[in-house]
Every structure is written in structure tokens, then in C-alpha cells.
Amino acid sequence: MKMTSQDQLKYCYYAFALCAVTTSIPQMAVQSFAMVFSIMIIIAFYVLRRKWDKETFEYKEASRIIKLFWVWSAIYVAGMFIAGLLISSFGDMTKINEWTESVVQGTAMPDEESLKQVTQDYMDTNFKLIISMTILCILPAQIYAALRIKQGLSRIQTPPETPPEAIIG
């Protein structure tokens, strides 16, 4: 059974939704998957769009999905940057400052194990700040994505008629 262009567009929105969700999960393996998956789906969106004539609903909808991806990515990256600035500005740096001072004075060696420990202490001390600032700053990107996905899926449910000769492939 051949998949319709409507189904292809629907699956593009589902793939993007999966991308948006997985980028928000604070787990390194999931983040790595999200990065690779994001690259794969944007390439797939461009390839799929090339199948259709520029005047068709399908081409225009594929262009909307691509635009959604790039705008969402920009908002998401800006949010992460702002979260990083807020965390570094308001985080409790006591443990890092103490460790740095002891290294400068020569009472501690700057080895990998001590660096891991001071980093873990910083994370433990600032966990609530890190989580709340990250969620707060990426929320605009996720809301934008959710609204655009909902709008796109509703447009696909009732697409305008496309003449058969305008569809390539």
C-alpha cells in the first residue's frame, strides 16, 4: 500500500514532535539520539519536499515544516543560552571557588577526580536552579512547536484539492 502525501506530511510532523520531546529530556544518551535524529529528519524534510511541485499544498506544507524546524531550533538555542547565563549568574559557586583557591594555593591537585567531585557538588547545590531555569527558558520553544504542530496537523486533515498533474512522484 502506497503512502499518501497527506500521510507523509503527517509523519513529518510526528517525527518533528519526537525530536522536540527528546531534546527536552535531560539524559545524555537521549540528547545524543535527539541530535542525530534532528539532523536526519531535517534532511528527510528537504528530500521529501523536492518530490512535489512548488505550487502544491504538499510542497508548501513541507516548507512550513522546515521553517518550523529552523525557527524552533533558534528559539531553543536562544533559550538554552539564556538559561546558561542565568545559571552562571545566580548559581552558588562556593564549592568551585573553594576548589580553585586551594589549587592556586597548592593545597590541592587539579586532577580529573577532584574536578569531577567539585562539578558534582556544584550540580547538587544548584540542581533546582538548573532545572527551573532550563525548563523556563526552553518552554517558549516547546510551546511554539506544539502550537505549530497542532496547526499543521489540522491543515493536513482538510487539505485543498491538488490537481493530479501537479504531483510529481
C-alpha positions in Angstrom: 0.0 0.0 0.0 1.4 3.3 -1.1 1.6 6.1 1.5 -0.3 9.2 0.5 1.3 12.6 0.6 -1.1 13.5 3.4 0.3 10.6 5.4 3.9 11.6 4.6 3.3 15.1 5.9 1.6 13.8 9.0 4.6 11.5 9.7 6.9 14.5 9.2 5.0 16.4 12.0 5.1 13.3 14.2 8.9 13.0 13.6 9.4 16.6 14.5 7.3 16.2 17.6 9.5 13.3 18.7 12.6 15.5 18.0 11.2 18.3 20.1 10.3 16.0 23.0 13.6 14.1 23.0 15.7 17.3 23.1 14.0 18.2 26.4 14.9 15.0 28.2 18.0 15.6 30.5 19.8 12.4 29.7 23.0 12.4 27.7 22.1 9.3 25.6 18.7 10.7 24.7 20.3 14.1 23.9 22.7 12.3 21.6 19.9 10.4 19.9 17.9 13.7 19.5 20.9 15.4 17.8 21.4 12.6 15.3 17.6 12.3 14.8 17.2 16.0 14.2 19.8 16.0 11.5 18.2 13.0 9.9 14.7 14.5 9.9 15.7 17.9 8.5 17.5 16.1 5.6 14.4 13.9 5.1 12.2 17.0 5.1 14.2 18.6 2.3 14.4 15.4 0.3 10.6 14.9 0.6 9.8 18.5 -0.4 11.7 18.0 -3.6 9.2 15.4 -4.7 6.4 17.9 -5.1 5.8 20.8 -7.4 6.3 24.3 -5.9 2.7 25.2 -6.3 1.2 22.3 -4.5 -0.2 22.2 -1.0 2.3 19.4 -0.1 5.3 21.5 -1.1 4.0 24.5 0.8 3.3 22.3 3.9 6.7 20.7 3.7 8.2 24.2 3.6 6.2 25.1 6.7 7.6 22.1 8.5 11.2 23.1 7.5 10.6 26.6 8.7 9.1 25.3 11.9 12.2 23.2 12.5 14.6 26.2 12.0 12.6 28.7 14.0 12.1 26.2 16.8 15.8 25.4 16.8 16.7 29.1 17.0 14.3 29.7 19.9 15.5 26.6 21.7 19.2 27.5 21.3 18.5 31.1 22.5 16.6 29.7 25.5 19.5 27.4 26.4 21.9 30.3 26.1 19.8 32.4 28.4 19.4 29.5 30.8 23.2 29.2 30.9 23.6 32.9 31.6 21.0 32.8 34.4 22.5 29.7 36.0 26.1 31.1 35.9 24.8 34.5 37.3 22.7 33.1 40.1 24.3 29.7 40.9 26.1 29.1 44.1 29.8 29.0 43.1 31.1 28.4 46.7 32.5 24.9 46.0 34.1 25.8 42.7 35.7 28.9 44.3 37.0 26.9 47.3 38.5 24.3 45.0 40.0 26.9 42.7 41.5 28.7 45.7 43.0 25.5 47.1 44.6 24.7 43.7 46.1 28.2 43.4 47.5 27.9 47.0 48.9 24.5 46.2 46.9 22.6 48.8 45.0 20.6 46.2 46.0 19.0 42.9 43.8 19.8 39.8 43.2 16.2 38.8 40.3 14.7 37.0 38.8 13.1 40.1 38.8 16.4 42.1 37.3 18.2 39.1 34.5 15.6 38.8 33.8 15.9 42.6 33.6 19.7 42.5 31.4 19.6 39.4 29.1 17.2 41.1 29.0 19.3 44.3 28.1 22.3 42.1 25.3 20.4 40.4 23.9 19.1 43.7 23.9 22.6 45.2 22.3 24.2 42.2 20.1 21.4 40.9 16.8 23.2 41.5 18.1 26.4 39.8 19.5 24.5 36.8 16.2 22.6 36.3 13.9 25.5 36.8 15.9 27.9 34.6 16.3 25.3 31.8 12.6 24.5 31.8 11.6 28.2 32.0 13.9 29.1 29.1 13.1 26.3 26.7 9.4 26.5 27.4 8.7 29.1 24.7 10.3 26.9 22.0 8.3 23.9 23.1 5.0 25.9 23.2 5.8 27.3 19.8 6.5 23.8 18.4 3.3 22.3 20.0 1.1 25.0 18.5 2.6 24.8 15.1 2.4 21.0 15.0 -1.2 21.2 16.1 -1.9 23.8 13.3 -0.1 21.8 10.7 -1.9 18.5 11.5 -5.2 20.3 11.4 -4.3 21.7 8.0 -3.4 18.3 6.7 -6.7 16.8 7.8 -8.5 19.0 5.3 -6.1 19.9 2.5 -7.1 21.8 -0.6 -7.5 19.8 -3.8 -4.3 19.4 -5.7 -4.7 18.5 -9.4 -3.1 15.1 -10.2 -0.8 16.6 -12.8 0.8 18.9 -10.2 2.0 16.0 -8.1 5.4 14.6 -9.0 6.4 11.1 -7.9 
